[in-house]
Amino acid sequence: MLTVINIVMIIISITLIAVLLMQIKGEGLSGVFGNDNPVYHQRRGLEATLYNVTIALSVLFLVFALISALAPLYFQ
């Protein structure tokens, strides 16, 4: 059981890293260090999809991390 949870966490983490790298690719270094752009920017299309996928993957990773931490207490 723990092996399956660990494998799923590895897959989720690799996917999360890939999605985050795709988001930062278009912004350059100014987005990494805090862009001081006064214009309001609304996410549309692929950018909105990547944003929502990032949130979903991070929540999934958190859930599986909690399950992985609590699993030894319940599956002995």
Phi, psi and omega in degrees: 000314180293328178295318179296317179298318180295320179295318178296320179295322178295317179296316179296319182293320178295318178295320179296319178298317180296317180294319178295321178292326177292327179289317185284341185304319184278346186269335183075196183284340180294327178287332181287319185264011178096095181284133181258053182266119184282351182279132178290134183239122178257134180285135178219151173064233184295325180296319178292321179296315178298322178297314180292323177294322178298316179296316180297316180293323179291323176293318177299318179297318178297316180297313180292329176293319177294318177298318180295325180285327183267346183300319180297337178287328186257332181248086181253000000 
